[in-house]
Amino acid sequence: MTGVHRHARPILVLGATGKTGRRVAEQLDRRGHAVRIGSRRAEPAFDWSDRATWEAAVQSVGATYLLDPADFGAEDGAAVLRDFCALAVAHGTRRFVFLSSRDLGDAGDAGLLERERVVEESGAEWTILRPSWFAQNFSEEPFLANQVRGGLVTLSTGDGLEPFIDADDIAEVAAVALTEDGHAGETYNLSGPRLMTFGEAIDTIARLSGHDVRFVAGTSEECIASLEAHGTSHAFAVFTDQLFRWIGEGRNAMLADGVQRVLGREPRDFEEYVQRTPADAWRG
Ligand SMILES: NC(=O)c1ccc[n+]([C@@H]2O[C@H](COP(=O)([O-])OP(=O)(O)OC[C@H]3O[C@@H](n4cnc5c(N)ncnc54)[C@H](OP(=O)(O)O)[C@@H]3O)[C@@H](O)[C@H]2O)c1
């Protein structure tokens, strides 16, 4: 196939047991590429907070699907990322695909922009993915999935609109950017095909799965309380409430064209995500 690199070296997928990484690893495997799983549970294990684990993970690797260490406990995420990228490049990594975030990127979050710049200046080819909120949060992100399972979802999004993206589309974009030509130096904003409120998303899950669940537009205090009741720390609940309030203010109410630009097709719709998700995902 023209323009496809079959890396003789394995591709390291960080977060390979999570929502996007698991799917990136599956996509690469399906395309015949050797994959190294990056996870604290893998052999060899990879842990952002234990530098002694990094070298075995990057050994002989040709390209890396990179998550943001700032979201996994690193206090100085840019410094951690800089050191990790330098080690990976020294061991032969020639390409990074970095999972960033559209809402924080659009908001000009200084920390996130600095970490994106670290990847851009790593000396390897880079592609940055800035996705909207994932559809899979409703079934795989405990603070939200547990609310759905419990039958009542209380968030401070009001009737704000979000173009939920399917994690399978993010993974397909990442797999293409990791293995094909033409995506180096690109930052892709990725969204689903239409804007929806969280209430509409919950109604769609209820209608298509038969699970009894409803959405309540809550205040910040109610949102933070419900996030904490479903397993998050107070600090994470406060941070996430802020992201939900941005949605309520309409800041995310626009579509992006990254899936179309990379894959040459429309993104998957939220209804397709619900139909593909086993109903058990929402039953306690
Ligand atoms: N969710 C959204 O709607 C959304 C939207 C835009 C951007 N994002 C970004 O997406 C990223 C999260 O990606 P995701 O949703 O695919 O992941 P995820 O489902 O949150 O899973 C986290 C992954 O990271 C690994 N991990 C956790 N702590 C680690 C550590 N200390 N060292 C090494 N690995 C560690 C976990 O593996 P083990 O537990 O096996 O180690 C797991 O594979 C975040 O940076 C977030 O900002 C998310």
The ligand as an SDF file (V2000), in Angstrom:
LIG
                    3D

 48 52  0  0  0  0  0  0  0  0999 V2000
  -12.1260   11.6250   28.1400 N   0  0  0  0  0  0  0  0  0  0  0  0
  -12.2830   12.6360   27.3120 C   0  0  0  0  0  0  0  0  0  0  0  0
  -13.3930   13.0100   26.9470 O   0  0  0  0  0  0  0  0  0  0  0  0
  -11.0590   13.3610   26.7950 C   0  0  0  0  0  0  0  0  0  0  0  0
  -11.2350   14.3750   25.8640 C   0  0  0  0  0  0  0  0  0  0  0  0
  -10.0930   15.0210   25.3550 C   0  0  0  0  0  0  0  0  0  0  0  0
   -8.8350   14.6030   25.7800 C   0  0  0  0  0  0  0  0  0  0  0  0
   -8.7230   13.6090   26.7050 N   0  0  0  0  0  0  0  0  0  0  0  0
   -7.3840   13.2050   27.1660 C   0  0  0  0  0  0  0  0  0  0  0  0
   -7.2390   11.8120   27.0210 O   0  0  0  0  0  0  0  0  0  0  0  0
   -6.2360   11.3880   27.9510 C   0  0  0  0  0  0  0  0  0  0  0  0
   -6.6700   10.0750   28.5540 C   0  0  0  0  0  0  0  0  0  0  0  0
   -6.6620    9.1090   27.5560 O   0  0  0  0  0  0  0  0  0  0  0  0
   -7.6100    7.8440   27.6310 P   0  0  0  0  0  0  0  0  0  0  0  0
   -8.9870    8.3390   27.9590 O   0  0  0  0  0  0  0  0  0  0  0  0
   -7.3990    7.0340   26.4190 O   0  0  0  0  0  0  0  0  0  0  0  0
   -7.0010    7.0810   28.8840 O   0  0  0  0  0  0  0  0  0  0  0  0
   -7.7690    6.4530   30.1050 P   0  0  0  0  0  0  0  0  0  0  0  0
   -8.9300    5.6490   29.6160 O   0  0  0  0  0  0  0  0  0  0  0  0
   -7.9760    7.5300   31.1270 O   0  0  0  0  0  0  0  0  0  0  0  0
   -6.7050    5.4100   30.6420 O   0  0  0  0  0  0  0  0  0  0  0  0
   -5.5180    5.8310   31.2400 C   0  0  0  0  0  0  0  0  0  0  0  0
   -4.3730    4.9750   30.7210 C   0  0  0  0  0  0  0  0  0  0  0  0
   -3.1490    5.4790   31.2480 O   0  0  0  0  0  0  0  0  0  0  0  0
   -2.4910    4.4500   31.9670 C   0  0  0  0  0  0  0  0  0  0  0  0
   -1.8760    5.0500   33.1500 N   0  0  0  0  0  0  0  0  0  0  0  0
   -2.4930    5.5840   34.2260 C   0  0  0  0  0  0  0  0  0  0  0  0
   -1.5810    6.0220   35.1110 N   0  0  0  0  0  0  0  0  0  0  0  0
   -0.3580    5.7620   34.5640 C   0  0  0  0  0  0  0  0  0  0  0  0
    0.9820    5.9730   34.9970 C   0  0  0  0  0  0  0  0  0  0  0  0
    1.2820    6.5320   36.1800 N   0  0  0  0  0  0  0  0  0  0  0  0
    1.9920    5.5850   34.1820 N   0  0  0  0  0  0  0  0  0  0  0  0
    1.7240    4.9880   32.9910 C   0  0  0  0  0  0  0  0  0  0  0  0
    0.4750    4.7630   32.5250 N   0  0  0  0  0  0  0  0  0  0  0  0
   -0.5510    5.1520   33.3160 C   0  0  0  0  0  0  0  0  0  0  0  0
   -3.5350    3.4130   32.3110 C   0  0  0  0  0  0  0  0  0  0  0  0
   -2.9400    2.1500   32.2830 O   0  0  0  0  0  0  0  0  0  0  0  0
   -2.5880    1.2520   33.5700 P   0  0  0  0  0  0  0  0  0  0  0  0
   -3.6030    1.5830   34.6340 O   0  0  0  0  0  0  0  0  0  0  0  0
   -2.7140   -0.1280   33.0140 O   0  0  0  0  0  0  0  0  0  0  0  0
   -1.1880    1.6460   33.9070 O   0  0  0  0  0  0  0  0  0  0  0  0
   -4.4870    3.5360   31.1230 C   0  0  0  0  0  0  0  0  0  0  0  0
   -4.0620    2.7220   30.0610 O   0  0  0  0  0  0  0  0  0  0  0  0
   -6.0710   12.5000   28.9710 C   0  0  0  0  0  0  0  0  0  0  0  0
   -4.8300   13.1330   28.7540 O   0  0  0  0  0  0  0  0  0  0  0  0
   -7.2110   13.4560   28.6450 C   0  0  0  0  0  0  0  0  0  0  0  0
   -6.8760   14.8110   28.8790 O   0  0  0  0  0  0  0  0  0  0  0  0
   -9.7950   12.9760   27.2120 C   0  0  0  0  0  0  0  0  0  0  0  0
  1  2  1  0
  2  3  2  0
  2  4  1  0
  4  5  1  0
  4 48  2  0
  5  6  2  0
  6  7  1  0
  7  8  2  0
  8  9  1  0
  8 48  1  0
  9 10  1  0
  9 46  1  0
 10 11  1  0
 11 12  1  0
 11 44  1  0
 12 13  1  0
 13 14  1  0
 14 15  2  0
 14 16  1  0
 14 17  1  0
 17 18  1  0
 18 19  2  0
 18 20  1  0
 18 21  1  0
 21 22  1  0
 22 23  1  0
 23 24  1  0
 23 42  1  0
 24 25  1  0
 25 26  1  0
 25 36  1  0
 26 27  1  0
 26 35  1  0
 27 28  2  0
 28 29  1  0
 29 30  1  0
 29 35  2  0
 30 31  1  0
 30 32  2  0
 32 33  1  0
 33 34  2  0
 34 35  1  0
 36 37  1  0
 36 42  1  0
 37 38  1  0
 38 39  2  0
 38 40  1  0
 38 41  1  0
 42 43  1  0
 44 45  1  0
 44 46  1  0
 46 47  1  0
M  CHG  2   8   1  16  -1
M  END
$$$$
